[in-house]
Amino acid sequence: MAEEKQSFETQLAALTEIVNELEQGNVPLETALTKFQEGIKLSRSLEKTLTEAEDTLTKVVNEQGQESLLDEQAASTEE
């Protein structure tokens, strides 16, 4: 993988390509192991990015400047 951080979309495309190659079963064992390890690294990076995005989206500042969960605000607006 490159030194600089790749975008989420680029990483997802790379992971998808790896999964497709491994699912075909035409990859030599050593290559498959290397690609599997690459896929694990990409998967962990993608999961971290998604978790960070989820954390960002679930916190919203309400009118009083206090943080509240997005779910709590949705529940209060439905009442």
Distance bins in CASP14 RR format, pairs under 12 A and 6 or more apart:
PFRMAT RR
TARGET T0000
AUTHOR 0000-0000-0000
RMODE 2
METHOD distances of the structure
MODEL  1
1 10 0 0 0 0 0 1 0 0 0 0 0
1 11 0 0 0 0 1 0 0 0 0 0 0
1 14 0 0 0 0 1 0 0 0 0 0 0
1 15 0 0 0 0 0 1 0 0 0 0 0
1 18 0 0 0 0 0 1 0 0 0 0 0
1 37 0 0 0 0 0 1 0 0 0 0 0
1 38 1 0 0 1 0 0 0 0 0 0 0
1 39 0 0 0 0 1 0 0 0 0 0 0
1 40 0 0 0 0 0 1 0 0 0 0 0
1 41 1 0 0 1 0 0 0 0 0 0 0
1 42 1 0 0 1 0 0 0 0 0 0 0
1 44 0 0 0 0 0 1 0 0 0 0 0
1 45 0 0 0 0 1 0 0 0 0 0 0
2 10 0 0 0 0 1 0 0 0 0 0 0
2 11 0 0 0 0 0 1 0 0 0 0 0
2 14 0 0 0 0 0 1 0 0 0 0 0
4 10 0 0 0 0 0 1 0 0 0 0 0
5 11 0 0 0 0 1 0 0 0 0 0 0
5 42 0 0 0 0 0 1 0 0 0 0 0
5 45 0 0 0 0 1 0 0 0 0 0 0
5 46 0 0 0 0 0 1 0 0 0 0 0
5 48 0 0 0 0 0 1 0 0 0 0 0
5 49 0 0 0 0 1 0 0 0 0 0 0
6 12 0 0 0 0 1 0 0 0 0 0 0
6 13 0 0 0 0 1 0 0 0 0 0 0
6 14 1 0 0 1 0 0 0 0 0 0 0
6 15 0 0 0 0 0 1 0 0 0 0 0
6 41 0 0 0 0 0 1 0 0 0 0 0
6 42 0 0 0 0 1 0 0 0 0 0 0
6 45 0 0 0 0 1 0 0 0 0 0 0
6 46 0 0 0 0 0 1 0 0 0 0 0
6 49 0 0 0 0 0 1 0 0 0 0 0
7 13 0 0 0 0 1 0 0 0 0 0 0
7 14 0 0 0 0 0 1 0 0 0 0 0
7 45 0 0 0 0 0 1 0 0 0 0 0
7 46 0 0 0 0 0 1 0 0 0 0 0
7 49 0 0 0 0 1 0 0 0 0 0 0
8 14 0 0 0 0 0 1 0 0 0 0 0
8 15 0 0 0 0 0 1 0 0 0 0 0
8 42 0 0 0 0 0 1 0 0 0 0 0
8 45 0 0 0 0 1 0 0 0 0 0 0
8 46 1 0 0 1 0 0 0 0 0 0 0
8 47 0 0 0 0 0 1 0 0 0 0 0
8 48 0 0 0 0 0 1 0 0 0 0 0
8 49 1 0 1 0 0 0 0 0 0 0 0
8 50 0 0 0 0 1 0 0 0 0 0 0
8 52 0 0 0 0 0 1 0 0 0 0 0
8 53 0 0 0 0 1 0 0 0 0 0 0
9 15 0 0 0 0 0 1 0 0 0 0 0
9 16 0 0 0 0 0 1 0 0 0 0 0
9 46 0 0 0 0 0 1 0 0 0 0 0
9 49 0 0 0 0 0 1 0 0 0 0 0
10 16 0 0 0 0 0 1 0 0 0 0 0
10 17 0 0 0 0 0 1 0 0 0 0 0
10 42 0 0 0 0 1 0 0 0 0 0 0
10 45 0 0 0 0 0 1 0 0 0 0 0
10 46 0 0 0 0 0 1 0 0 0 0 0
10 49 0 0 0 0 0 1 0 0 0 0 0
11 17 0 0 0 0 0 1 0 0 0 0 0
11 18 0 0 0 0 0 1 0 0 0 0 0
11 38 0 0 0 0 0 1 0 0 0 0 0
11 39 0 0 0 0 1 0 0 0 0 0 0
11 41 0 0 0 0 1 0 0 0 0 0 0
11 42 1 0 1 0 0 0 0 0 0 0 0
11 43 0 0 0 0 1 0 0 0 0 0 0
11 44 0 0 0 0 0 1 0 0 0 0 0
11 45 1 0 1 0 0 0 0 0 0 0 0
11 46 1 0 1 0 0 0 0 0 0 0 0
11 47 0 0 0 0 0 1 0 0 0 0 0
11 48 0 0 0 0 0 1 0 0 0 0 0
11 49 1 0 0 1 0 0 0 0 0 0 0
11 50 0 0 0 0 0 1 0 0 0 0 0
12 18 0 0 0 0 0 1 0 0 0 0 0
12 19 0 0 0 0 0 1 0 0 0 0 0
12 39 0 0 0 0 0 1 0 0 0 0 0
12 42 1 0 0 1 0 0 0 0 0 0 0
12 43 0 0 0 0 1 0 0 0 0 0 0
12 45 0 0 0 0 1 0 0 0 0 0 0
12 46 1 0 0 1 0 0 0 0 0 0 0
12 47 0 0 0 0 0 1 0 0 0 0 0
12 49 0 0 0 0 1 0 0 0 0 0 0
12 50 0 0 0 0 0 1 0 0 0 0 0
13 19 0 0 0 0 0 1 0 0 0 0 0
13 20 0 0 0 0 0 1 0 0 0 0 0
13 42 0 0 0 0 1 0 0 0 0 0 0
13 46 0 0 0 0 0 1 0 0 0 0 0
14 20 0 0 0 0 0 1 0 0 0 0 0
14 21 0 0 0 0 0 1 0 0 0 0 0
14 35 0 0 0 0 0 1 0 0 0 0 0
14 38 1 0 0 1 0 0 0 0 0 0 0
14 39 1 0 0 1 0 0 0 0 0 0 0
14 41 0 0 0 0 0 1 0 0 0 0 0
14 42 1 0 1 0 0 0 0 0 0 0 0
14 43 0 0 0 0 0 1 0 0 0 0 0
14 45 0 0 0 0 0 1 0 0 0 0 0
14 46 0 0 0 0 1 0 0 0 0 0 0
15 21 0 0 0 0 0 1 0 0 0 0 0
15 22 0 0 0 0 0 1 0 0 0 0 0
15 35 0 0 0 0 0 1 0 0 0 0 0
15 36 0 0 0 0 0 1 0 0 0 0 0
15 38 0 0 0 0 1 0 0 0 0 0 0
15 39 1 0 1 0 0 0 0 0 0 0 0
15 40 0 0 0 0 1 0 0 0 0 0 0
15 41 0 0 0 0 1 0 0 0 0 0 0
15 42 1 0 1 0 0 0 0 0 0 0 0
15 43 1 0 0 1 0 0 0 0 0 0 0
15 44 0 0 0 0 0 1 0 0 0 0 0
15 45 0 0 0 0 1 0 0 0 0 0 0
15 46 1 0 0 1 0 0 0 0 0 0 0
15 47 0 0 0 0 0 1 0 0 0 0 0
15 49 0 0 0 0 0 1 0 0 0 0 0
16 22 0 0 0 0 0 1 0 0 0 0 0
16 23 0 0 0 0 0 1 0 0 0 0 0
16 39 0 0 0 0 0 1 0 0 0 0 0
16 42 0 0 0 0 1 0 0 0 0 0 0
16 43 0 0 0 0 0 1 0 0 0 0 0
16 46 0 0 0 0 0 1 0 0 0 0 0
17 23 0 0 0 0 0 1 0 0 0 0 0
17 24 0 0 0 0 0 1 0 0 0 0 0
17 27 0 0 0 0 0 1 0 0 0 0 0
17 35 0 0 0 0 1 0 0 0 0 0 0
17 38 0 0 0 0 0 1 0 0 0 0 0
17 39 0 0 0 0 1 0 0 0 0 0 0
17 42 0 0 0 0 1 0 0 0 0 0 0
18 24 0 0 0 0 0 1 0 0 0 0 0
18 27 0 0 0 0 1 0 0 0 0 0 0
18 31 0 0 0 0 0 1 0 0 0 0 0
18 32 0 0 0 0 1 0 0 0 0 0 0
18 33 0 0 0 0 0 1 0 0 0 0 0
18 34 0 0 0 0 1 0 0 0 0 0 0
18 35 1 0 1 0 0 0 0 0 0 0 0
18 36 1 0 0 1 0 0 0 0 0 0 0
18 37 0 0 0 0 1 0 0 0 0 0 0
18 38 1 0 0 1 0 0 0 0 0 0 0
18 39 1 0 1 0 0 0 0 0 0 0 0
18 40 0 0 0 0 1 0 0 0 0 0 0
18 41 0 0 0 0 0 1 0 0 0 0 0
18 42 1 0 0 1 0 0 0 0 0 0 0
18 43 0 0 0 0 1 0 0 0 0 0 0
19 25 0 0 0 0 0 1 0 0 0 0 0
19 27 0 0 0 0 0 1 0 0 0 0 0
19 32 0 0 0 0 0 1 0 0 0 0 0
19 35 0 0 0 0 1 0 0 0 0 0 0
19 36 0 0 0 0 1 0 0 0 0 0 0
19 38 0 0 0 0 0 1 0 0 0 0 0
19 39 1 0 0 1 0 0 0 0 0 0 0
19 40 0 0 0 0 0 1 0 0 0 0 0
19 42 0 0 0 0 1 0 0 0 0 0 0
19 43 0 0 0 0 1 0 0 0 0 0 0
20 26 0 0 0 0 0 1 0 0 0 0 0
20 27 0 0 0 0 0 1 0 0 0 0 0
20 35 0 0 0 0 0 1 0 0 0 0 0
20 39 0 0 0 0 0 1 0 0 0 0 0
21 27 1 0 1 0 0 0 0 0 0 0 0
21 28 0 0 0 0 0 1 0 0 0 0 0
21 31 0 0 0 0 1 0 0 0 0 0 0
21 32 0 0 0 0 1 0 0 0 0 0 0
21 34 0 0 0 0 0 1 0 0 0 0 0
21 35 1 0 0 1 0 0 0 0 0 0 0
21 36 0 0 0 0 0 1 0 0 0 0 0
21 38 0 0 0 0 0 1 0 0 0 0 0
21 39 0 0 0 0 0 1 0 0 0 0 0
22 28 0 0 0 0 0 1 0 0 0 0 0
22 29 0 0 0 0 0 1 0 0 0 0 0
22 31 0 0 0 0 1 0 0 0 0 0 0
22 32 1 0 1 0 0 0 0 0 0 0 0
22 33 0 0 0 0 0 1 0 0 0 0 0
22 34 0 0 0 0 0 1 0 0 0 0 0
22 35 1 0 0 1 0 0 0 0 0 0 0
22 36 1 0 0 1 0 0 0 0 0 0 0
22 37 0 0 0 0 0 1 0 0 0 0 0
22 38 0 0 0 0 0 1 0 0 0 0 0
22 39 0 0 0 0 1 0 0 0 0 0 0
22 40 0 0 0 0 0 1 0 0 0 0 0
23 32 0 0 0 0 0 1 0 0 0 0 0
23 35 0 0 0 0 0 1 0 0 0 0 0
23 36 0 0 0 0 0 1 0 0 0 0 0
24 31 0 0 0 0 0 1 0 0 0 0 0
24 32 0 0 0 0 0 1 0 0 0 0 0
24 35 0 0 0 0 0 1 0 0 0 0 0
25 31 0 0 0 0 0 1 0 0 0 0 0
25 32 1 0 0 1 0 0 0 0 0 0 0
25 35 0 0 0 0 0 1 0 0 0 0 0
25 36 0 0 0 0 0 1 0 0 0 0 0
26 32 0 0 0 0 1 0 0 0 0 0 0
26 35 0 0 0 0 0 1 0 0 0 0 0
27 33 0 0 0 0 1 0 0 0 0 0 0
27 34 0 0 0 0 1 0 0 0 0 0 0
27 35 1 0 0 1 0 0 0 0 0 0 0
27 36 0 0 0 0 1 0 0 0 0 0 0
27 38 0 0 0 0 0 1 0 0 0 0 0
28 34 0 0 0 0 1 0 0 0 0 0 0
28 35 0 0 0 0 0 1 0 0 0 0 0
29 35 0 0 0 0 0 1 0 0 0 0 0
29 36 0 0 0 0 0 1 0 0 0 0 0
30 36 0 0 0 0 0 1 0 0 0 0 0
30 37 0 0 0 0 0 1 0 0 0 0 0
31 37 0 0 0 0 0 1 0 0 0 0 0
31 38 0 0 0 0 0 1 0 0 0 0 0
32 38 0 0 0 0 0 1 0 0 0 0 0
32 39 0 0 0 0 0 1 0 0 0 0 0
33 39 0 0 0 0 0 1 0 0 0 0 0
33 40 0 0 0 0 0 1 0 0 0 0 0
34 40 0 0 0 0 0 1 0 0 0 0 0
34 41 0 0 0 0 0 1 0 0 0 0 0
35 41 0 0 0 0 0 1 0 0 0 0 0
35 42 0 0 0 0 0 1 0 0 0 0 0
36 42 0 0 0 0 0 1 0 0 0 0 0
36 43 0 0 0 0 0 1 0 0 0 0 0
37 43 0 0 0 0 0 1 0 0 0 0 0
37 44 0 0 0 0 0 1 0 0 0 0 0
38 44 0 0 0 0 0 1 0 0 0 0 0
38 45 0 0 0 0 0 1 0 0 0 0 0
39 45 0 0 0 0 1 0 0 0 0 0 0
39 46 0 0 0 0 1 0 0 0 0 0 0
39 47 0 0 0 0 0 1 0 0 0 0 0
40 46 0 0 0 0 0 1 0 0 0 0 0
40 47 0 0 0 0 0 1 0 0 0 0 0
41 47 0 0 0 0 0 1 0 0 0 0 0
41 48 0 0 0 0 0 1 0 0 0 0 0
42 48 0 0 0 0 0 1 0 0 0 0 0
42 49 0 0 0 0 0 1 0 0 0 0 0
43 49 0 0 0 0 0 1 0 0 0 0 0
43 50 0 0 0 0 0 1 0 0 0 0 0
44 50 0 0 0 0 0 1 0 0 0 0 0
44 51 0 0 0 0 0 1 0 0 0 0 0
45 51 0 0 0 0 0 1 0 0 0 0 0
45 52 0 0 0 0 0 1 0 0 0 0 0
46 52 0 0 0 0 0 1 0 0 0 0 0
46 53 0 0 0 0 0 1 0 0 0 0 0
47 53 0 0 0 0 0 1 0 0 0 0 0
47 54 0 0 0 0 0 1 0 0 0 0 0
48 54 0 0 0 0 0 1 0 0 0 0 0
48 55 0 0 0 0 0 1 0 0 0 0 0
49 55 0 0 0 0 0 1 0 0 0 0 0
49 56 0 0 0 0 0 1 0 0 0 0 0
50 56 0 0 0 0 0 1 0 0 0 0 0
50 57 0 0 0 0 0 1 0 0 0 0 0
51 57 0 0 0 0 0 1 0 0 0 0 0
51 58 0 0 0 0 0 1 0 0 0 0 0
52 58 0 0 0 0 0 1 0 0 0 0 0
52 59 0 0 0 0 0 1 0 0 0 0 0
53 59 0 0 0 0 0 1 0 0 0 0 0
54 69 0 0 0 0 0 1 0 0 0 0 0
54 70 0 0 0 0 1 0 0 0 0 0 0
54 71 0 0 0 0 0 1 0 0 0 0 0
55 67 0 0 0 0 0 1 0 0 0 0 0
55 69 0 0 0 0 0 1 0 0 0 0 0
55 70 0 0 0 0 0 1 0 0 0 0 0
56 67 0 0 0 0 0 1 0 0 0 0 0
56 70 0 0 0 0 0 1 0 0 0 0 0
57 69 0 0 0 0 0 1 0 0 0 0 0
57 70 1 0 0 1 0 0 0 0 0 0 0
57 71 0 0 0 0 0 1 0 0 0 0 0
57 73 0 0 0 0 0 1 0 0 0 0 0
58 67 0 0 0 0 1 0 0 0 0 0 0
58 68 0 0 0 0 1 0 0 0 0 0 0
58 69 1 0 1 0 0 0 0 0 0 0 0
58 70 1 0 1 0 0 0 0 0 0 0 0
58 71 1 0 0 1 0 0 0 0 0 0 0
58 72 0 0 0 0 1 0 0 0 0 0 0
58 73 0 0 0 0 0 1 0 0 0 0 0
58 74 0 0 0 0 0 1 0 0 0 0 0
59 65 0 0 0 0 0 1 0 0 0 0 0
59 66 0 0 0 0 0 1 0 0 0 0 0
59 67 1 0 1 0 0 0 0 0 0 0 0
59 68 1 0 0 1 0 0 0 0 0 0 0
59 69 1 0 0 1 0 0 0 0 0 0 0
59 70 1 0 0 1 0 0 0 0 0 0 0
59 71 0 0 0 0 0 1 0 0 0 0 0
59 72 0 0 0 0 0 1 0 0 0 0 0
59 73 0 0 0 0 0 1 0 0 0 0 0
60 66 0 0 0 0 1 0 0 0 0 0 0
60 67 1 0 0 1 0 0 0 0 0 0 0
60 68 1 0 0 1 0 0 0 0 0 0 0
60 69 1 0 0 1 0 0 0 0 0 0 0
60 70 1 0 1 0 0 0 0 0 0 0 0
60 71 0 0 0 0 0 1 0 0 0 0 0
60 72 0 0 0 0 1 0 0 0 0 0 0
60 73 1 0 1 0 0 0 0 0 0 0 0
60 74 0 0 0 0 1 0 0 0 0 0 0
60 76 0 0 0 0 0 1 0 0 0 0 0
60 77 0 0 0 0 0 1 0 0 0 0 0
61 67 1 0 0 1 0 0 0 0 0 0 0
61 68 0 0 0 0 1 0 0 0 0 0 0
61 69 0 0 0 0 0 1 0 0 0 0 0
61 70 0 0 0 0 0 1 0 0 0 0 0
61 73 0 0 0 0 0 1 0 0 0 0 0
62 68 1 0 1 0 0 0 0 0 0 0 0
62 69 0 0 0 0 0 1 0 0 0 0 0
62 70 0 0 0 0 0 1 0 0 0 0 0
62 72 0 0 0 0 1 0 0 0 0 0 0
62 73 1 0 0 1 0 0 0 0 0 0 0
62 76 0 0 0 0 1 0 0 0 0 0 0
62 77 0 0 0 0 0 1 0 0 0 0 0
63 73 0 0 0 0 0 1 0 0 0 0 0
63 76 0 0 0 0 0 1 0 0 0 0 0
66 72 0 0 0 0 0 1 0 0 0 0 0
66 73 0 0 0 0 0 1 0 0 0 0 0
67 73 0 0 0 0 0 1 0 0 0 0 0
68 74 0 0 0 0 0 1 0 0 0 0 0
68 75 0 0 0 0 0 1 0 0 0 0 0
68 76 0 0 0 0 1 0 0 0 0 0 0
68 77 0 0 0 0 0 1 0 0 0 0 0
69 75 0 0 0 0 1 0 0 0 0 0 0
69 76 0 0 0 0 0 1 0 0 0 0 0
70 76 0 0 0 0 0 1 0 0 0 0 0
70 77 0 0 0 0 0 1 0 0 0 0 0
71 77 0 0 0 0 0 1 0 0 0 0 0
71 78 0 0 0 0 0 1 0 0 0 0 0
72 78 0 0 0 0 0 1 0 0 0 0 0
72 79 0 0 0 0 0 1 0 0 0 0 0
73 79 0 0 0 0 0 1 0 0 0 0 0
END
